[in-house]
Amino acid sequence: MTSPRALWTAFAALALFKVWLAAAVPFAAVSAQHDDLLFHDLAAAAAAGDWLGPYGVRTLVKGPGYPLFIATAYSFSLSLRVAQELLYVAFCAVALMAVGPLGLRAGVRLALGALLLFNPMTHAGGIAGRLVREGIYPALAGLVLACAIGVHLRRKGSLGTLGGWSAALGAALGSAWVTREEGVWLLPAVGALALGAALGARGRSRPVARAAAIVLPALAVWALVVGGVRVVNGRVYGWPVVVELQAPEFRAGYGALARVGPEPPVYVPVTAEAWRQAGRVSPAAASLVPHLEDALDVYEKTTCRWLPEACGHVGGGWFVWMLRDAADKAGHHGTAAEARAFYRRLAEEVNAACAARRLGCRPRRDSLAPAWRWGQVPAMARACGRGLFRVATFGGWREEAMASRARGLRKRYQRLTLSRAAAEEGAPAQPMALLALRDRLRTASAALYAVLGPVLLAAGLLALGLRAARRRADDGALALAALALAVVTRLALLALVDATSFRTMSSIYLSPLEPLLLLLGGLGAALLAPSRTMAGPPRAEGAPSPAG
């Protein structure tokens, strides 16, 4: 295979097969109030032309990217299962286009595309079988890195091509930013590639215009996407934020409660005694106390079940929901403006009591993150090791999707997603030969990737290490370094949360790393044998790559 047309024809055939394979996974109708059911309800409102629906305590609690994606697929009468797979296919295609200037042979690029396409986590029952953001977030994260690599590798090309890749980077980053709240983990790798591109443009024609084409389109499109969501939320609800949990008012209110009393046990942001003390000096906190008391037993039992180290308290993964539910029951979430004013008042009253020494308090911290403790480093290191092993071996894969656990929801999920919904628990199985065949193929591919994963990780790191040892800061090495940096950054972020708040080394949080690991390993393996993968002599500066 030598021609770009043959490459893309073969890739399209593989992509169609992958979509067919993944279509075997049904969506489970799960009534998770802060996940599946939340996204269903927000998407149903958006599909009806009502933005995210009437305001409530959960309306702005998570990014609107995924509900809007669901609503868009519905508006085009497109199965959500197919839409999610097509987005992932788009990432794979963009990744192949991005590495075009490296000069890999078409056959090698096709192998890389196939490696990315059949990522088993994209058809794992535990992730793909749920109506959660991880159905699109790994593809969005991959698109961000692929576009950033595309910008870097085209820093010497035409300004139009460079600006186009930069704008695509901004669109991908903005979409990821409004889908999940921790988009900051992508910035070190993107920033490193952008900086490398800008520095590499020095000495070329029109260096200032070239640097502007690298950075400005990405910033402008990112700001347009994120700012657009903020503007719409401001006009519809009166609170111009993407997510309430990131709003200064909510962070200040949460942080005020979290500073009351002595240092709490690990995994516990606010003890019951702390919010009881705050209720004695703050009318805003006092309005929460009865509802916090009512919910305390349930949340303590949930914490004991999932986080035994914090048993007897409410762990960090649940207190935020307990607090918001209490505020809602106390009547503070009637409108977004009322909620915003309440959290501001809560922060002012509790912090004033701390300043007047009516409460024993630690330093002020307007954040949901717990205070840093150096003793957490060993736990973080262990969590990173567990997470990397799980990612490299695709340890979170499972064939079966969850059963539909909520009666009456199954038909609603099917209507909105235009996709098959999983049978309810206890319902008799309805075997189908074609589905059984796809399930066997999915299981076989997962077993293959479990073996390939560690080998690919070693290949990517070896290729990066060899180039670093030889001081060859070439384009391939910089692309590999950026991918490795993105993996390390997310692992470190998840490890911090894992050591301080709740367990994060699970497939649902690690799933954005699998596409990056596959790209790192596949590209590293290709670059380890340049004599067999390079397609002839280097092109002249500014010459087009074989496939863009």
GUFIPA-867457 format. One record per residue (C-alpha): residue number from 1; residue in one letter; chain; y negated, z negated, x. Coordinates in nm, 3 decimals. Each point is the difference from the previous one (the first is absolute). Layout:
BEGIN
R   resi   resn   chain         v         w         u
R    NUM      a       A         Y         Z         X
...
***
This chain:
BEGIN
R   resi   resn   chain         v         w         u
R      1      m       A     0.000     0.000     0.000
R      2      t       A    -0.321     0.115     0.167
R      3      s       A    -0.256     0.096    -0.264
R      4      p       A    -0.224    -0.242    -0.196
R      5      r       A     0.105     0.172    -0.323
R      6      a       A     0.367    -0.076     0.068
R      7      l       A    -0.093    -0.360     0.085
R      8      w       A    -0.185    -0.060    -0.325
R      9      t       A     0.258     0.183    -0.211
R     10      a       A     0.274    -0.223     0.138
R     11      f       A    -0.218    -0.308    -0.040
R     12      a       A    -0.070     0.087    -0.366
R     13      a       A     0.373     0.035    -0.065
R     14      l       A     0.066    -0.339     0.156
R     15      a       A    -0.284    -0.152    -0.201
R     16      l       A     0.142     0.130    -0.327
R     17      f       A     0.338    -0.147     0.090
R     18      k       A    -0.164    -0.335     0.083
R     19      v       A    -0.184    -0.010    -0.335
R     20      w       A     0.328     0.074    -0.178
R     21      l       A     0.174    -0.274     0.196
R     22      a       A    -0.264    -0.264    -0.070
R     23      a       A    -0.012     0.086    -0.370
R     24      a       A     0.324    -0.192    -0.037
R     25      v       A    -0.190    -0.329     0.023
R     26      p       A    -0.123    -0.124    -0.340
R     27      f       A    -0.297    -0.230    -0.056
R     28      a       A     0.086    -0.353    -0.111
R     29      a       A    -0.200    -0.137    -0.292
R     30      v       A    -0.100    -0.333     0.155
R     31      s       A    -0.250    -0.236    -0.162
R     32      a       A    -0.155    -0.128     0.325
R     33      q       A    -0.350    -0.103    -0.110
R     34      h       A    -0.164     0.067     0.339
R     35      d       A     0.203     0.307     0.097
R     36      d       A     0.202     0.244    -0.212
R     37      l       A    -0.134    -0.092    -0.343
R     38      l       A    -0.356    -0.029     0.133
R     39      f       A     0.010     0.351     0.147
R     40      h       A     0.159     0.135    -0.317
R     41      d       A    -0.272    -0.147    -0.222
R     42      l       A    -0.288     0.109     0.226
R     43      a       A     0.146     0.350     0.028
R     44      a       A     0.051     0.026    -0.377
R     45      a       A    -0.367    -0.086    -0.052
R     46      a       A    -0.110     0.253     0.261
R     47      a       A     0.223     0.269    -0.153
R     48      a       A    -0.171    -0.066    -0.334
R     49      g       A    -0.343     0.054     0.161
R     50      d       A    -0.094    -0.371    -0.002
R     51      w       A    -0.029    -0.050     0.379
R     52      l       A     0.209    -0.317     0.060
R     53      g       A    -0.024    -0.131    -0.354
R     54      p       A    -0.178    -0.308    -0.137
R     55      y       A    -0.090    -0.268     0.251
R     56      g       A     0.240    -0.288     0.051
R     57      v       A     0.108    -0.236     0.275
R     58      r       A     0.235     0.265     0.148
R     59      t       A    -0.208     0.317    -0.046
R     60      l       A    -0.162    -0.003     0.345
R     61      v       A     0.254    -0.213     0.181
R     62      k       A     0.156     0.292     0.190
R     63      g       A    -0.125     0.337     0.119
R     64      p       A    -0.015     0.276    -0.262
R     65      g       A     0.142     0.274     0.223
R     66      y       A     0.355    -0.015    -0.130
R     67      p       A    -0.085    -0.024    -0.373
R     68      l       A    -0.235     0.296     0.038
R     69      f       A     0.277     0.194     0.176
R     70      i       A     0.239    -0.074    -0.288
R     71      a       A    -0.262     0.105    -0.255
R     72      t       A    -0.072     0.322     0.191
R     73      a       A     0.369     0.094     0.008
R     74      y       A     0.023    -0.073    -0.373
R     75      s       A    -0.305     0.213    -0.076
R     76      f       A     0.169     0.296     0.170
R     77      s       A     0.327    -0.068    -0.187
R     78      l       A     0.164    -0.061     0.336
R     79      s       A     0.283    -0.247     0.044
R     80      l       A    -0.120    -0.296     0.205
R     81      r       A     0.320     0.011     0.200
R     82      v       A    -0.073     0.361     0.098
R     83      a       A    -0.371    -0.071     0.057
R     84      q       A     0.077    -0.280     0.243
R     85      e       A     0.248     0.215     0.188
R     86      l       A    -0.248     0.287     0.021
R     87      l       A    -0.259    -0.234     0.152
R     88      y       A     0.252    -0.103     0.263
R     89      v       A     0.087     0.366     0.062
R     90      a       A    -0.373     0.064     0.048
R     91      f       A    -0.007    -0.268     0.271
R     92      c       A     0.295     0.162     0.178
R     93      a       A    -0.166     0.343    -0.017
R     94      v       A    -0.334    -0.133     0.128
R     95      a       A     0.179    -0.179     0.284
R     96      l       A     0.164     0.329     0.106
R     97      m       A    -0.335     0.180    -0.015
R     98      a       A    -0.170    -0.282     0.189
R     99      v       A     0.229     0.026     0.304
R    100      g       A    -0.027     0.380     0.011
R    101      p       A    -0.227     0.005     0.308
R    102      l       A     0.267    -0.183     0.202
R    103      g       A     0.188     0.330     0.017
R    104      l       A     0.339    -0.119    -0.123
R    105      r       A     0.247     0.272    -0.088
R    106      a       A     0.036     0.079    -0.370
R    107      g       A     0.358    -0.128    -0.004
R    108      v       A    -0.106    -0.331     0.151
R    109      r       A    -0.282    -0.036    -0.251
R    110      l       A     0.243     0.076    -0.284
R    111      a       A     0.234    -0.272     0.129
R    112      l       A    -0.294    -0.239     0.010
R    113      g       A    -0.092     0.096    -0.356
R    114      a       A     0.356    -0.056    -0.121
R    115      l       A     0.007    -0.337     0.174
R    116      l       A    -0.315    -0.105    -0.183
R    117      l       A     0.105     0.147    -0.335
R    118      f       A     0.328    -0.184    -0.034
R    119      n       A    -0.140    -0.345     0.078
R    120      p       A     0.249    -0.208    -0.203
R    121      m       A    -0.260    -0.254    -0.109
R    122      t       A    -0.160     0.267    -0.218
R    123      h       A     0.312     0.001    -0.216
R    124      a       A     0.102    -0.365     0.035
R    125      g       A     0.071    -0.158    -0.336
R    126      g       A    -0.189    -0.320     0.084
R    127      i       A    -0.326     0.185     0.071
R    128      a       A     0.009     0.346    -0.157
R    129      g       A     0.164    -0.153    -0.307
R    130      r       A    -0.304    -0.213    -0.084
R    131      l       A    -0.343     0.080    -0.134
R    132      v       A    -0.180    -0.141     0.304
R    133      r       A    -0.255     0.129     0.250
R    134      e       A     0.260     0.053     0.268
R    135      g       A     0.099     0.312    -0.193
R    136      i       A    -0.304     0.171     0.156
R    137      y       A    -0.137    -0.232     0.270
R    138      p       A     0.238     0.104     0.282
R    139      a       A    -0.101     0.363    -0.059
R    140      l       A    -0.370    -0.092    -0.001
R    141      a       A     0.032    -0.203     0.321
R    142      g       A     0.189     0.289     0.161
R    143      l       A    -0.269     0.245    -0.112
R    144      v       A    -0.268    -0.215     0.161
R    145      l       A     0.174     0.002     0.339
R    146      a       A     0.099     0.366    -0.026
R    147      c       A    -0.356     0.106    -0.078
R    148      a       A    -0.138    -0.218     0.280
R    149      i       A     0.243     0.165     0.243
R    150      g       A    -0.104     0.338    -0.139
R    151      v       A    -0.365    -0.080     0.070
R    152      h       A     0.075    -0.113     0.353
R    153      l       A     0.211     0.303     0.090
R    154      r       A    -0.270     0.237    -0.133
R    155      r       A    -0.298    -0.160     0.176
R    156      k       A    -0.043     0.316     0.210
R    157      g       A     0.036     0.243    -0.291
R    158      s       A    -0.254     0.140    -0.245
R    159      l       A    -0.242    -0.236    -0.172
R    160      g       A     0.115     0.118    -0.342
R    161      t       A     0.366    -0.080     0.070
R    162      l       A    -0.094    -0.333     0.156
R    163      g       A    -0.219    -0.096    -0.295
R    164      g       A     0.273     0.097    -0.247
R    165      w       A     0.255    -0.225     0.166
R    166      s       A    -0.256    -0.281     0.017
R    167      a       A    -0.075     0.033    -0.373
R    168      a       A     0.374    -0.010    -0.074
R    169      l       A     0.023    -0.317     0.207
R    170      g       A    -0.278    -0.157    -0.207
R    171      a       A     0.174     0.094    -0.325
R    172      a       A     0.332    -0.147     0.116
R    173      l       A    -0.160    -0.317     0.133
R    174      g       A    -0.208    -0.047    -0.315
R    175      s       A     0.305     0.048    -0.221
R    176      a       A     0.201    -0.252     0.203
R    177      w       A    -0.298    -0.240    -0.007
R    178      v       A    -0.016    -0.009    -0.381
R    179      t       A     0.379    -0.021    -0.036
R    180      r       A     0.071    -0.311     0.205
R    181      e       A    -0.242    -0.263     0.121
R    182      e       A     0.099    -0.021     0.368
R    183      g       A    -0.113     0.344     0.113
R    184      v       A    -0.162    -0.155     0.307
R    185      w       A     0.333     0.027     0.185
R    186      l       A    -0.047     0.376     0.021
R    187      l       A    -0.338    -0.019     0.171
R    188      p       A     0.101    -0.082     0.362
R    189      a       A     0.225     0.307     0.028
R    190      v       A    -0.243     0.227    -0.184
R    191      g       A    -0.291    -0.132     0.206
R    192      a       A     0.187     0.055     0.326
R    193      l       A     0.079     0.361    -0.089
R    194      a       A    -0.357     0.066    -0.118
R    195      l       A    -0.144    -0.155     0.316
R    196      g       A     0.237     0.202     0.215
R    197      a       A    -0.101     0.316    -0.184
R    198      a       A    -0.371    -0.074     0.038
R    199      l       A     0.035    -0.074     0.372
R    200      g       A     0.215     0.308     0.045
R    201      a       A    -0.272     0.213    -0.156
R    202      r       A    -0.241    -0.080     0.283
R    203      g       A    -0.062     0.293     0.227
R    204      r       A     0.081     0.247    -0.276
R    205      s       A    -0.249     0.218    -0.181
R    206      r       A    -0.223    -0.187    -0.248
R    207      p       A     0.145    -0.346     0.079
R    208      v       A    -0.226    -0.186    -0.246
R    209      a       A     0.091     0.230    -0.289
R    210      r       A     0.365    -0.028     0.098
R    211      a       A    -0.013    -0.381     0.002
R    212      a       A    -0.174     0.008    -0.339
R    213      a       A     0.270     0.229    -0.141
R    214      i       A     0.263    -0.246     0.120
R    215      v       A    -0.152    -0.309    -0.161
R    216      l       A    -0.248     0.079    -0.278
R    217      p       A     0.221     0.191    -0.250
R    218      a       A     0.261    -0.276     0.013
R    219      l       A    -0.258    -0.273    -0.055
R    220      a       A    -0.172     0.193    -0.278
R    221      v       A     0.317     0.072    -0.198
R    222      w       A     0.134    -0.353     0.051
R    223      a       A    -0.329    -0.143    -0.127
R    224      l       A     0.004     0.241    -0.294
R    225      v       A     0.349    -0.111    -0.108
R    226      v       A    -0.049    -0.373     0.049
R    227      g       A    -0.360     0.000    -0.116
R    228      g       A     0.092     0.205    -0.306
R    229      v       A     0.251    -0.264    -0.111
R    230      r       A    -0.255    -0.276     0.057
R    231      v       A    -0.265     0.185    -0.199
R    232      v       A     0.231     0.066    -0.294
R    233      n       A     0.121    -0.360    -0.007
R    234      g       A    -0.360    -0.115     0.015
R    235      r       A    -0.100     0.215    -0.295
R    236      v       A     0.309    -0.067    -0.211
R    237      y       A     0.053    -0.368     0.073
R    238      g       A    -0.318    -0.126     0.164
R    239      w       A     0.164    -0.088     0.333
R    240      p       A    -0.037     0.276     0.264
R    241      v       A     0.314    -0.071     0.201
R    242      v       A     0.325     0.178     0.070
R    243      v       A     0.202    -0.322    -0.037
R    244      e       A    -0.123    -0.339    -0.123
R    245      l       A     0.197    -0.186     0.267
R    246      q       A    -0.219     0.166     0.265
R    247      a       A    -0.326    -0.087    -0.175
R    248      p       A    -0.222    -0.248     0.189
R    249      e       A    -0.027    -0.220    -0.309
R    250      f       A     0.375    -0.040    -0.043
R    251      r       A     0.062    -0.050     0.371
R    252      a       A    -0.272    -0.266     0.008
R    253      g       A     0.145    -0.186    -0.301
R    254      y       A     0.353     0.013     0.135
R    255      g       A    -0.115    -0.097     0.348
R    256      a       A    -0.197    -0.297    -0.135
R    257      l       A     0.312    -0.151    -0.157
R    258      a       A     0.202     0.078     0.312
R    259      r       A    -0.230    -0.211     0.223
R    260      v       A     0.034    -0.320    -0.205
R    261      g       A     0.200    -0.286     0.149
R    262      p       A     0.203    -0.021     0.319
R    263      e       A     0.184     0.296     0.150
R    264      p       A     0.271     0.100    -0.252
R    265      p       A     0.361     0.066     0.098
R    266      v       A     0.084     0.347     0.129
R    267      y       A     0.035     0.263    -0.277
R    268      v       A    -0.217    -0.214    -0.232
R    269      p       A    -0.362     0.116    -0.043
R    270      v       A    -0.111    -0.269    -0.248
R    271      t       A     0.182    -0.320    -0.085
R    272      a       A     0.001    -0.148    -0.349
R    273      e       A    -0.192    -0.300     0.129
R    274      a       A    -0.269     0.230     0.139
R    275      w       A    -0.076     0.173    -0.330
R    276      r       A     0.018    -0.332    -0.183
R    277      q       A    -0.260    -0.143     0.236
R    278      a       A    -0.219     0.308    -0.044
R    279      g       A     0.025    -0.044    -0.378
R    280      r       A    -0.157    -0.347     0.026
R    281      v       A    -0.324     0.130     0.154
R    282      s       A    -0.026     0.361    -0.127
R    283      p       A    -0.025     0.091    -0.371
R    284      a       A     0.130     0.349     0.082
R    285      a       A     0.307    -0.142     0.176
R    286      a       A     0.043    -0.260    -0.276
R    287      s       A     0.039     0.280    -0.256
R    288      l       A     0.301     0.127     0.195
R    289      v       A     0.182    -0.328     0.050
R    290      p       A     0.175    -0.029    -0.341
R    291      h       A     0.135     0.354     0.026
R    292      l       A     0.105    -0.045     0.363
R    293      e       A     0.186    -0.316    -0.102
R    294      d       A     0.178     0.188    -0.280
R    295      a       A     0.119     0.273     0.238
R    296      l       A     0.077    -0.221     0.299
R    297      d       A     0.367    -0.062    -0.073
R    298      v       A     0.081     0.370    -0.054
R    299      y       A    -0.176     0.112     0.317
R    300      e       A     0.154    -0.280     0.208
R    301      k       A     0.347     0.104    -0.114
R    302      t       A    -0.077     0.364     0.082
R    303      t       A    -0.119    -0.103     0.347
R    304      c       A     0.314    -0.208     0.057
R    305      r       A     0.214     0.298    -0.093
R    306      w       A    -0.166     0.257     0.224
R    307      l       A    -0.165    -0.214     0.269
R    308      p       A     0.202    -0.322     0.052
R    309      e       A    -0.224    -0.107     0.289
R    310      a       A    -0.282    -0.064    -0.249
R    311      c       A     0.213    -0.165    -0.269
R    312      g       A    -0.198    -0.263    -0.189
R    313      h       A    -0.319     0.209     0.023
R    314      v       A    -0.124     0.339    -0.117
R    315      g       A     0.039     0.258     0.277
R    316      g       A    -0.263     0.248     0.114
R    317      g       A     0.162     0.292    -0.178
R    318      w       A    -0.039    -0.167    -0.339
R    319      f       A    -0.305    -0.228     0.005
R    320      v       A    -0.239     0.293    -0.038
R    321      w       A     0.169     0.099    -0.327
R    322      m       A     0.017    -0.360    -0.116
R    323      l       A    -0.373    -0.039     0.063
R    324      r       A    -0.095     0.319    -0.180
R    325      d       A     0.222    -0.075    -0.300
R    326      a       A    -0.161    -0.344    -0.024
R    327      a       A    -0.346     0.158     0.010
R    328      d       A     0.104     0.242    -0.274
R    329      k       A     0.135    -0.276    -0.223
R    330      a       A    -0.318    -0.196     0.057
R    331      g       A    -0.195     0.294    -0.145
R    332      h       A    -0.160     0.129     0.321
R    333      h       A     0.146     0.352    -0.010
R    334      g       A    -0.143     0.117    -0.331
R    335      t       A    -0.196     0.264     0.193
R    336      a       A    -0.018     0.099     0.364
R    337      a       A    -0.358    -0.132     0.014
R    338      e       A     0.117    -0.340    -0.127
R    339      a       A     0.281    -0.011     0.256
R    340      r       A    -0.234     0.097     0.281
R    341      a       A    -0.249    -0.271    -0.100
R    342      f       A     0.274    -0.261    -0.032
R    343      y       A     0.144     0.051     0.349
R    344      r       A    -0.351    -0.004     0.144
R    345      r       A    -0.071    -0.328    -0.181
R    346      l       A     0.333    -0.148     0.111
R    347      a       A    -0.084     0.076     0.363
R    348      e       A    -0.353    -0.139    -0.026
R    349      e       A     0.107    -0.326    -0.165
R    350      v       A     0.295    -0.076     0.227
R    351      n       A    -0.184     0.098     0.319
R    352      a       A    -0.301    -0.210    -0.106
R    353      a       A     0.231    -0.298    -0.053
R    354      c       A     0.145     0.059     0.347
R    355      a       A    -0.347     0.015     0.153
R    356      a       A    -0.101    -0.323    -0.179
R    357      r       A     0.322    -0.167     0.124
R    358      r       A     0.116    -0.071    -0.354
R    359      l       A     0.316     0.181     0.104
R    360      g       A     0.187    -0.009     0.326
R    361      c       A     0.000     0.362     0.114
R    362      r       A     0.087     0.220     0.292
R    363      p       A    -0.232     0.277     0.129
R    364      r       A    -0.118     0.254    -0.254
R    365      r       A     0.218     0.310    -0.029
R    366      d       A    -0.080     0.266    -0.260
R    367      s       A     0.335     0.168     0.027
R    368      l       A     0.347     0.016    -0.151
R    369      a       A     0.150    -0.015     0.349
R    370      p       A     0.113    -0.342     0.128
R    371      a       A    -0.160    -0.148     0.309
R    372      w       A     0.156     0.115     0.326
R    373      r       A     0.239    -0.236     0.178
R    374      w       A     0.132     0.078     0.347
R    375      g       A     0.328    -0.161    -0.094
R    376      q       A     0.063     0.298    -0.227
R    377      v       A     0.050     0.239     0.293
R    378      p       A     0.376    -0.062     0.044
R    379      a       A     0.060     0.048    -0.375
R    380      m       A    -0.203     0.322     0.010
R    381      a       A     0.200     0.130     0.297
R    382      r       A     0.328    -0.069    -0.179
R    383      a       A    -0.131     0.168    -0.315
R    384      c       A    -0.104     0.309     0.199
R    385      g       A     0.347     0.024     0.149
R    386      r       A     0.165    -0.024    -0.341
R    387      g       A    -0.238     0.256    -0.145
R    388      l       A     0.045     0.252     0.281
R    389      f       A     0.379    -0.028    -0.022
R    390      r       A    -0.012     0.049    -0.376
R    391      v       A    -0.224     0.305     0.031
R    392      a       A     0.199     0.160     0.281
R    393      t       A     0.332    -0.043    -0.181
R    394      f       A    -0.136     0.075    -0.350
R    395      g       A     0.144    -0.335    -0.095
R    396      g       A    -0.167    -0.021    -0.338
R    397      w       A     0.176     0.304    -0.143
R    398      r       A     0.220    -0.040    -0.303
R    399      e       A     0.146     0.261    -0.227
R    400      e       A    -0.029    -0.167    -0.340
R    401      a       A    -0.329    -0.017    -0.184
R    402      m       A    -0.084    -0.317    -0.182
R    403      a       A     0.107    -0.025    -0.361
R    404      s       A    -0.265     0.016    -0.271
R    405      r       A    -0.047    -0.366    -0.079
R    406      a       A    -0.254     0.009    -0.281
R    407      r       A     0.108     0.112    -0.343
R    408      g       A    -0.238     0.240    -0.164
R    409      l       A    -0.160     0.107     0.328
R    410      r       A     0.255     0.262     0.094
R    411      k       A    -0.128     0.263    -0.243
R    412      r       A    -0.362    -0.074     0.094
R    413      y       A     0.080     0.051     0.369
R    414      q       A     0.180     0.326    -0.075
R    415      r       A    -0.290     0.133    -0.208
R    416      l       A    -0.257    -0.073     0.270
R    417      t       A     0.199     0.100     0.307
R    418      l       A     0.174     0.299    -0.162
R    419      s       A     0.298    -0.116     0.205
R    420      r       A     0.335    -0.158    -0.063
R    421      a       A    -0.005    -0.377    -0.047
R    422      a       A     0.277    -0.226     0.120
R    423      a       A     0.238    -0.140    -0.260
R    424      e       A    -0.057    -0.352    -0.123
R    425      e       A     0.205    -0.284     0.145
R    426      g       A     0.343    -0.013    -0.156
R    427      a       A    -0.018     0.354    -0.139
R    428      p       A     0.313     0.209     0.059
R    429      a       A    -0.025     0.247     0.288
R    430      q       A    -0.015     0.371    -0.079
R    431      p       A     0.150     0.175     0.304
R    432      m       A    -0.112     0.356     0.071
R    433      a       A     0.165     0.212     0.265
R    434      l       A    -0.329     0.142     0.130
R    435      l       A    -0.162    -0.342     0.028
R    436      a       A     0.308    -0.134     0.174
R    437      l       A    -0.018     0.283     0.254
R    438      r       A    -0.365    -0.075     0.074
R    439      d       A     0.075    -0.371     0.031
R    440      r       A     0.271     0.075     0.258
R    441      l       A    -0.238     0.223     0.195
R    442      r       A    -0.271    -0.266    -0.008
R    443      t       A     0.244    -0.263     0.127
R    444      a       A     0.120     0.229     0.280
R    445      s       A    -0.355     0.078     0.112
R    446      a       A    -0.088    -0.371     0.007
R    447      a       A     0.305    -0.072     0.218
R    448      l       A    -0.100     0.281     0.237
R    449      y       A    -0.360    -0.124     0.032
R    450      a       A     0.119    -0.356     0.064
R    451      v       A     0.163     0.135     0.318
R    452      l       A    -0.278     0.245     0.088
R    453      g       A    -0.285    -0.245    -0.047
R    454      p       A     0.046    -0.211     0.315
R    455      v       A     0.068     0.314     0.205
R    456      l       A    -0.320     0.162    -0.126
R    457      l       A    -0.204    -0.313     0.066
R    458      a       A     0.135    -0.009     0.356
R    459      a       A    -0.078     0.370     0.046
R    460      g       A    -0.357    -0.040    -0.120
R    461      l       A    -0.066    -0.302     0.222
R    462      l       A     0.170     0.164     0.298
R    463      a       A    -0.209     0.315    -0.033
R    464      l       A    -0.315    -0.210    -0.026
R    465      g       A     0.101    -0.217     0.295
R    466      l       A     0.081     0.294     0.226
R    467      r       A    -0.335     0.162    -0.065
R    468      a       A    -0.182    -0.329     0.054
R    469      a       A     0.186    -0.060     0.328
R    470      r       A    -0.092     0.349     0.121
R    471      r       A    -0.357    -0.052    -0.118
R    472      r       A     0.030     0.308    -0.216
R    473      a       A    -0.248    -0.068    -0.278
R    474      d       A     0.095     0.325    -0.172
R    475      d       A    -0.029     0.075    -0.369
R    476      g       A     0.363    -0.086    -0.074
R    477      a       A    -0.031    -0.339     0.169
R    478      l       A    -0.316    -0.084    -0.195
R    479      a       A     0.166     0.093    -0.330
R    480      l       A     0.300    -0.218     0.084
R    481      a       A    -0.227    -0.288     0.106
R    482      a       A    -0.193     0.016    -0.328
R    483      l       A     0.320    -0.007    -0.206
R    484      a       A     0.134    -0.294     0.202
R    485      l       A    -0.332    -0.180    -0.040
R    486      a       A     0.011     0.044    -0.378
R    487      v       A     0.354    -0.142    -0.013
R    488      v       A    -0.094    -0.299     0.216
R    489      t       A    -0.319    -0.068    -0.197
R    490      r       A     0.176    -0.012    -0.336
R    491      l       A     0.285    -0.206     0.137
R    492      a       A    -0.249    -0.250     0.144
R    493      l       A    -0.191    -0.020    -0.329
R    494      l       A     0.320    -0.053    -0.199
R    495      a       A     0.123    -0.254     0.254
R    496      l       A    -0.321    -0.201    -0.040
R    497      v       A     0.046    -0.011    -0.377
R    498      d       A     0.371    -0.075     0.043
R    499      a       A    -0.075    -0.299     0.224
R    500      t       A    -0.280    -0.142    -0.215
R    501      s       A     0.028     0.099    -0.366
R    502      f       A     0.317     0.168    -0.127
R    503      r       A     0.290     0.214     0.119
R    504      t       A    -0.103     0.356     0.078
R    505      m       A     0.280     0.141     0.215
R    506      s       A     0.158     0.176    -0.296
R    507      s       A     0.048     0.369    -0.063
R    508      i       A    -0.284     0.022    -0.251
R    509      y       A    -0.261    -0.109     0.257
R    510      l       A     0.166     0.175     0.294
R    511      s       A     0.053     0.335    -0.175
R    512      p       A    -0.328     0.156     0.128
R    513      l       A     0.134    -0.035     0.354
R    514      e       A     0.313     0.212    -0.043
R    515      p       A    -0.182     0.338    -0.011
R    516      l       A    -0.203    -0.101     0.305
R    517      l       A     0.311    -0.108     0.190
R    518      l       A     0.172     0.328    -0.085
R    519      l       A    -0.302     0.198     0.116
R    520      l       A    -0.026    -0.209     0.316
R    521      g       A     0.369     0.037     0.081
R    522      g       A     0.035     0.364    -0.098
R    523      l       A    -0.311     0.105     0.190
R    524      g       A     0.102    -0.210     0.298
R    525      a       A     0.345     0.160     0.007
R    526      a       A    -0.157     0.346    -0.007
R    527      l       A    -0.241    -0.084     0.281
R    528      l       A     0.271    -0.145     0.222
R    529      a       A     0.133     0.355     0.055
R    530      p       A    -0.316     0.214     0.030
R    531      s       A     0.179     0.284     0.177
R    532      r       A     0.220     0.051    -0.307
R    533      t       A    -0.269    -0.053    -0.262
R    534      m       A    -0.312     0.163     0.129
R    535      a       A    -0.064     0.338    -0.161
R    536      g       A    -0.128     0.201     0.290
R    537      p       A    -0.322    -0.040     0.201
R    538      p       A    -0.291    -0.210    -0.123
R    539      r       A    -0.239     0.173    -0.236
R    540      a       A    -0.356     0.072     0.094
R    541      e       A    -0.259    -0.251    -0.115
R    542      g       A    -0.086     0.045    -0.365
R    543      a       A     0.297     0.229    -0.072
R    544      p       A     0.172    -0.080    -0.329
R    545      s       A     0.327    -0.190     0.002
R    546      p       A     0.312     0.170    -0.143
R    547      a       A    -0.040    -0.182    -0.333
R    548      g       A    -0.346    -0.153    -0.010
***
